Amino acid sequence: MPKTCRPALRDLIDVVRPARPVASVYMGSSPSRPWRSRWVRLADQLRSDGAGDEVVGPIGAALHRAHAADPSAGTLVAFAGSEVPPRVFHAPGLRHLDLAWFSSPAHVLPLLAWVQERPPCVVVAVGRDAAELSTAGAGRMSLHYRGHDWREGVRSAAAAVAETLVREDVRVLVVAGEDEVVAALWAALPAPVRRDTTVRWAGTDLSPSRVEDEVRAAARTWTACVLEDFHDRGRVHRLGVEGVDDTLRALADGRVDELFVGQPEDVTATAWYGLAPTDVAPGRSAGSRHRCGLLADVAVRAALLSGTRVHVVNAGTRQTPEDGIGALCRVPLTLVRP
């Protein structure tokens, strides 16, 4: 029985890997309409796209179980196909209409944007006599120390925080506590950790909603920085590409270091792809066994399967690449012979 969970990047890689069509279903939070009538409409859409009962039945059953387990769970996203067992993901806060596709590659862009906006974090409540750390992967840890020597205790807490950030490969730190204590914690972190970590101070409020707000703010800052980097390195220093043809060519050549895809995507733009991650092209080659898919889905699949970082950006911003797609490319190395 498929479990409902929050998605991670590795889950999306598994979903986009097959070249055969996959059912992609997004069921938003819509309490005004009965669940069954919403699903019937989506099932009809899958069937009109060519999905058979061997796909529609299992994905519908998985969604029904997830909804029955928690009717107030918010948006549910599900995938299923001949090579993808039914997978249901819980994506609270993802604002999406009820939509379904039976297409290849799987349509993961909205879910990828949701994951991008919610990077993993370490949460720390630090005081003059104790500190408590929590992460999604490592659970909770409590440290107690003597109040009269709180600075030494905070240094011990900083060592634990640094070890957790590195071990869990986390770049966001949300901290609550007095200004002086938080400043002492930050100063005690090793310089490499401070360099690679975005810290958000939450005052004294570590409620789930406040932590999520701080994490999303950190993610928005990262996105703004990478767009500035795309303009600087990609456009000014000509280390990037933008537009459909040039970006797909760079993906096919294995030159892409970071891919940028605009959202909402252009649902009329398509591209062709094969089994290999970088087997992509703007048009079909004569005699090839390429499949046609949405441009954004094809580009995201190529990037994820080749280990390339993907940034989903607002298609309406000034820095967004031409045609809603672009990339920063690797600098070619020149062999210098002695």
Residue pairs with C-beta under 8 A, 6 or more apart in sequence:
1 65
2 62
2 65
2 85
2 86
2 87
2 88
3 88
4 65
4 66
4 69
4 70
4 73
4 76
4 88
4 89
4 90
5 89
5 90
6 89
6 90
6 91
7 77
7 89
7 91
7 111
7 114
7 115
8 115
9 112
9 115
9 304
11 87
11 89
12 108
12 111
12 112
12 115
12 304
13 304
13 305
14 84
14 87
15 22
15 79
15 84
15 87
15 106
15 108
16 105
16 106
16 108
16 297
16 300
16 301
16 304
16 305
17 83
17 301
17 305
18 81
18 82
18 83
18 84
18 104
18 105
18 106
19 104
19 105
19 273
19 274
19 275
19 291
20 81
20 82
20 83
20 104
21 49
21 50
21 51
21 81
21 102
21 103
21 104
22 79
22 80
22 81
22 83
22 84
22 102
22 103
22 104
22 105
22 106
23 46
23 51
23 55
23 56
23 59
23 78
23 79
23 80
23 81
23 100
23 101
23 102
24 77
24 78
24 79
24 100
24 101
24 102
24 103
24 106
24 107
24 108
25 42
25 46
25 59
25 63
25 76
25 77
25 78
25 79
25 99
25 100
26 75
26 76
26 77
26 94
26 96
26 97
26 98
26 99
26 100
26 110
27 38
27 39
27 42
27 63
27 67
27 75
27 76
27 77
27 78
27 98
28 75
28 94
28 95
28 96
28 97
28 98
29 74
29 75
30 38
30 98
35 64
35 67
35 71
38 98
39 60
39 63
39 64
41 98
42 98
42 99
42 100
43 56
43 60
43 100
45 99
45 100
45 101
46 55
46 56
46 59
46 100
46 101
46 102
47 56
49 100
49 101
49 102
49 103
50 102
51 102
54 82
55 80
55 81
55 82
55 102
58 80
58 85
58 86
59 78
59 79
59 80
59 86
61 86
62 78
62 80
62 86
62 87
62 88
63 76
63 78
63 88
65 88
66 73
66 76
66 78
66 88
66 90
67 73
67 76
70 90
73 90
73 92
74 90
74 91
74 92
74 93
74 94
75 90
75 91
75 92
75 93
75 94
75 95
75 96
76 88
76 89
76 90
76 91
77 88
77 89
77 91
77 94
77 96
77 110
77 111
78 86
78 87
78 88
78 89
79 86
79 87
79 106
79 108
80 86
80 87
81 106
84 106
89 111
91 111
91 114
93 114
93 212
94 110
94 111
94 114
96 110
101 107
103 293
103 294
103 297
104 291
104 293
104 297
105 273
105 293
105 297
105 298
105 300
105 301
106 297
107 294
107 297
108 297
108 300
109 261
109 263
109 265
109 296
109 297
109 300
109 312
110 263
112 300
112 310
112 312
113 263
113 312
116 219
116 223
116 310
116 311
116 312
117 216
117 219
117 220
118 212
118 215
118 216
118 219
119 170
119 171
119 172
119 215
119 218
119 219
119 222
120 135
120 136
120 137
120 168
120 169
120 170
120 172
121 135
121 170
121 172
121 173
121 174
121 211
121 214
121 215
121 218
122 133
122 134
122 135
122 161
122 164
122 165
122 168
122 170
122 172
122 173
122 174
123 133
123 134
123 135
123 174
123 175
123 206
123 211
124 131
124 132
124 133
124 134
124 157
124 161
124 173
124 174
124 175
124 176
124 177
124 185
125 131
125 132
125 175
125 176
125 177
125 206
126 154
126 157
126 175
126 176
126 177
126 181
126 182
126 185
127 150
127 177
127 178
127 181
128 147
128 150
128 153
128 178
128 181
129 144
129 145
129 146
129 147
129 150
129 153
130 142
130 143
130 144
130 145
130 153
131 142
131 143
131 153
131 154
131 157
131 160
131 185
132 140
132 141
132 142
132 143
133 140
133 141
133 142
133 143
133 157
133 160
133 161
133 164
134 140
134 141
135 164
135 168
135 170
137 168
138 164
138 167
138 168
141 160
141 164
143 153
143 156
143 157
143 160
144 153
145 152
145 153
145 154
145 156
145 157
146 153
150 181
151 184
154 181
154 184
154 185
154 188
155 184
155 188
157 185
157 188
158 185
158 186
158 188
158 189
159 188
161 173
161 185
161 189
162 189
162 190
162 193
164 170
165 171
165 173
165 193
165 197
166 193
170 197
171 196
171 197
171 198
172 197
172 198
172 200
172 214
172 215
172 218
172 219
173 197
173 198
173 199
173 200
174 199
174 200
174 202
174 206
174 211
174 214
174 215
175 182
175 185
175 186
175 199
175 200
175 201
175 202
176 182
176 201
176 202
176 203
176 204
176 205
176 206
177 185
177 204
182 201
186 194
186 199
189 197
198 218
198 221
198 222
200 214
200 215
200 217
200 218
202 210
202 211
202 214
223 311
223 313
226 258
226 260
226 311
227 260
227 311
227 313
227 317
227 319
227 320
228 319
229 328
230 240
230 258
230 260
230 319
230 321
230 326
230 328
231 319
233 239
233 240
233 328
234 240
234 241
234 242
234 326
234 327
234 328
235 242
239 328
239 329
239 331
240 321
240 326
240 327
240 328
240 329
241 247
241 249
241 250
241 326
241 327
241 329
242 321
242 322
242 323
242 325
242 326
242 327
243 321
243 322
243 323
243 325
243 326
244 269
244 271
244 282
244 295
244 323
244 325
245 282
247 256
247 259
247 299
247 321
247 325
247 326
247 327
248 271
248 280
248 281
248 282
248 298
248 299
250 256
250 327
250 329
251 259
251 278
251 280
251 299
251 302
251 303
251 306
251 308
251 327
252 278
252 279
252 280
252 281
253 278
254 278
254 306
255 327
255 329
255 330
256 303
256 306
256 308
256 327
256 328
256 329
256 330
257 308
257 309
257 327
257 328
257 329
257 330
258 308
258 309
258 310
258 311
258 327
258 328
259 299
259 300
259 303
259 308
259 309
259 310
259 311
259 325
259 326
259 327
260 310
260 311
260 313
260 320
260 321
260 325
260 326
260 327
260 328
261 296
261 299
261 300
261 310
261 311
261 312
261 313
261 324
261 325
262 296
262 312
262 313
262 314
262 315
262 320
262 321
262 324
262 325
263 296
263 312
263 313
263 314
263 315
264 315
265 294
265 295
265 296
265 315
265 324
266 295
266 296
266 323
266 324
267 294
269 294
269 295
269 296
269 323
269 324
270 292
270 293
270 294
270 295
270 298
271 280
271 281
271 282
271 292
271 293
271 294
271 295
271 298
271 299
272 280
272 281
272 282
272 283
272 284
272 285
272 288
272 290
272 291
272 292
272 293
272 298
273 279
273 280
273 281
273 290
273 291
273 293
273 298
273 301
273 302
274 280
274 288
274 289
274 290
274 291
277 301
277 302
277 305
277 306
278 302
278 306
279 290
280 298
280 299
280 302
281 290
284 290
284 292
293 301
295 325
296 324
296 325
299 325
300 310
302 308
303 309
303 310
304 310
313 319
313 320
314 320
315 324
321 327
